[in-house]
Amino acid sequence: MHIDYDDIVRKFDVVVSLIEDEEYKRYHYDTSYFEDMGLKVIKLPTQDFRAPKLVPAMWLLGEILRMDEKGMKVYVHCVGGLGRSGSIAAAYLSYKYGVNHEKAIKEVRKKRPGSVQAREQEKFVERVYKIIKRCREDILYKKSLEFLNKLSEDIVLTVSTAVSVYVDIADVFTENPEYCDVYLGMLGEIIEGKVNYPKSIDMDLVSFSKDLGAALGDKFSCILFNIDSDEITLILECFSYCEAELSMILEKYMNVLSRKVSKEISVTVEYF
């Protein structure tokens, strides 16, 4: 990892670092120099070959857009400049221009071959695109995204795995359109219990998200769905074995959730 501090100071106004604490130590890298020189520094620690957490990343993309519109230059980096930073670059094309995820990734790879390295990173760009597409079509989603972008940096950068789980499952188990107004906007606070729950929220779904998020932790990638007329299949993508923890949670909640959507629910776990 090579950082030309002076060159970055000359060319950029903002530094977005996606590396983890251990990597700062390993590469003897210190962002305080940029702050001393008047640059804004935003840190979103992300594991190598992983994607950023969705909710903090959506907030970050909103911040980058606002700075971009002010004419500020933003430098986004990880270690190799391909996986984590490439994911944010591709997601930003979807966020700002509405470019579909496949085209966004292709464009970034044209500029920097090998970018967006892992399947999870590709899925992350796809999820950003789908949320933005929904926001353009649904006023409630748009309002929730605006709310998210008003939350403090401290809140959105420390959201738990439960929040990510909640984002993935909220749409499928939504029973009324009003529920969508908390899909993104209040998640950071709601799941952590920092505010009162709105009347429209489904407490069974919150409890399921908390328990599932606690069991999965950093093992979690995302939840995918196959939905047909009679059944919903939840596909949990995980990075290490957690069958025992999951079986207890799924046994507790599957009947409740099945009744909510009037469909049978089955669960498949895919391990990387």
N, C-alpha and C positions, 0 to 999 in steps of 0.2 A: 504494500500500500504506500503510494507516494502522494504527499500533499504539498503543493507549492503554495504556502501561506500567502506570500506577497502577491502572487498572481491572482489568487482568489479575491483578495482584498481589492485589487485594482479593478476587477471585472464584475464583481457581484455585490449585492446588497444583503442577501440572505443565504445562510447555509443550513441545509436540512441534512442531518446525519441519521442514517438508518442502522448504524453499527451498535453492537452491544457493549456493556461495560468492560467485559474481559478483552474485547478487541481494542479499546482505547489503551489499555495497559500494554497489550502485546505489541502494538505498533507505535507506542509512545506518542499518542496523538492527543492533543488538547485543544478543544474548541474555544477556550477562554481568550485566546489570542484574537480571534475574530470579534468577540464581544468587546474586547479592549479597543479594537480599531473601529467600533461603531456598527458592526454588522449584527443583524438579528440571527440568533441560532435557535433552531427547533430540532429536538431530538425525538425520534420515534424508534426505539431499540427493536430490532427485528432479527430473529435467528437467521444465520446463513442458509440459503436454499429454502427459506420459508417466505411466506407473504406477510405483509403487515396486517395487524388486526383490522377488521373492516371498519368498525365505528371510528377509531382514531384516524384511520387513513382517510375516511370521508371528510372528517374535520380538516385534516391536513390539506387535502386537495382544495377545499374551499378557501383555506388560508393562502395557498399558492395562487389561486385564481385572483383573489383580491389584491395580492401584491403585484401580480402580473398586470392587472388592469391599471395599477398606479405607475407602471413603467419600471418596476423594480426587477432586478435580475436575481434569479434563484438558482443556487447550486445544490443539487441533490446528489448525495454519494453514499456508497456502502464501502466495501473493500475492493472488490474487483470491478465494480461499475457495470455489472451485467444483470445479476438476478434481482436483488432488492430494489436498487435504484431504477433498473429497467422496468420493473413492475409499476413503480410510481409514475415513470414517464409515460408508459402506455396507458395507465389508468387516467392520467391527466388529459390525454387526447380524447378519451371517452367523456370525461367529466366536463371539459370545456366545449368541445365541438360536437359531442354526441356521436362520435365515431364508434362503430361497433368494435367489439373486443378483438376480433380476428384481424381486422384491418389495422387497429391501433398497435397490436403486437407486431404485425408485419412491418409497419412504418418504422417503429423503433429498431427493429432488427436490421432494416436497411441502413440506418445511420450507424448502428453499433451491433455488428453480427454477434450472435450468441446471447443476446439479451433475453430476459424473462426465461430463466433456465429450467424451472421446475414446474411440474403439473399444478401444484398448489398456487404458484404465482400466476399461471395462465387462468386458473379458476377465479383468482382474485380480480383480475382485470375484467373477466366476464361478469362477475357479481357487481362491480362498480358500474359497468355499462347497463346492466339490467335495472339497477336502482335509478340511474339517471334517466333512462328511458321511461320508467314508471313515473318519475317526478315530472317529466314533461307532459305526461298524459293525465296525471291525477293531482288535483290541487292539494289534497291532504298530504300526499307524499312531499310535494313541494314545500308546504308549510313545515313539515317535520324536519326536512333538510335545512331549512332556514333556521329553525330552532337549534338544531345541532351545531350549526356554525356560530351561534351566539354563546355556546357554553364555554367555560374557561378551559384553557389549555391543560391545567392540572387535572381537571375531571376527565376529559376525553382521552388523555394519554395514559390513564391508569385504569381504564375499564377492564373488567374481569372477563374470563372466558365465558361466563354465563351470559354476558351481553352479546358476544358473538353467536352463541347458541341461539339466543332469543331472536336475533336478526334473521338467522337462517330458517327458523320455524314459524315466525309470526304470521307470515302471509298464508301459509297452508291452513293454520288453525284459526284464522280470523273469521268471526261470525257476523260482524257487521262493519260497514265501511268506516264508521267513526273510529274504530280501533286503529286504523292506519295512522292516525295523527300521532301515535306514540311509537310507530315502527322504528324510527331513527331518533327523533328529536329528544325524547326524554330517557332513552335507554340507559345512558351513562349514570344518571342519578337514580332511576327507578330500580334497577336491579341491585344497586348497592343500598337501597332503602333510605336515601337521603331526602326524598320528598314524599308527599302523600300520593298514593296511587289514584289516578283518575278513575272516574266511574266506569269508563269504557274498558278498562283493562281486565284481562282474564287472569285471576290469581292462580288457577291451576297451571296455566302456561308459564307464569312467572316462577312458580315453585319447581316445575319440571326443568326450566332453564337453569335455575340455581343448582339443583341437585346434579343435573347432567354436566353443567359447567365445572362444578367442584370435582366430579369424578374424572373428567377428561383432562382438565388443566392444560398444560402445554402439549399434551398428546393430540389435541384436537386440531384438525384442519378445517373441515366444513361439513355441513349436512346437505346432501343432494336428495332429490325426490323423483320418484316415478309415480305418476298419478294416473289411474284409469277410472272407469265408471264405478268400480266396486272396491278398489283397494288403493291405499297409499303405502308405498315402500320408502322408508327412511333409510338412506345410505349414509352411514357415519364413516367419514374418512379419518383415520387415526394413524399416529406414528409409532405407537407401541401397544402391546397387548393390554387390554383393560376389560376383557369379557366379564369377569366376575363382578366388577363394580357396576357395569352397565346392566347386567341381567336383573339386579335388584331394583334399579331405578325404572327400567322399562316395564317390569312386572307391576310396579306400583301405579304407573301412569297410563299405560297403553289403553286400558279399558275406558278410562275417563276421556282421553283424547279421541278415541274411536267414536264415542257417543257424540262428541262435539261436532264432528264432521260427517257423521252418519256413514262412515266407511270403515272397513277393516284396516288395521295398520300392522304392517310387518316391518322388521328391522334387519338390515344387513350391515355388517361392519367390514370395511375394507382396510387392511393394514398396509402401509407403505413399506 
